[in-house]
């Protein structure tokens, strides 16, 4: 199972593009608040899967894999 997600992963499972971008932004804000300033970079679009799952309140299936790494 991949440990990170991108907006394309969220779009692949059915989220609208704007919603996917918004979720990634929110996850990045959470990571910065947790003490990871690395996520305070607008070019970074990959966030930990568990943070996205906590935002959504659901566990995402492991079928999400667009490029096969992780």
Number of C-alpha atoms within 10 A of each C-alpha: 12 13 12 16 21 20 21 18 17 20 15 15 12 10 15 13 14 10 13 20 18 13 22 23 20 16 24 26 15 16 18 15 12 9 9 12 12 10 20 14 10 8 7 13 17 18 21 16 17 16 19 24 14 11 13 11 9 10 11 14 8 9 9 16 14 11 7 8 9 9
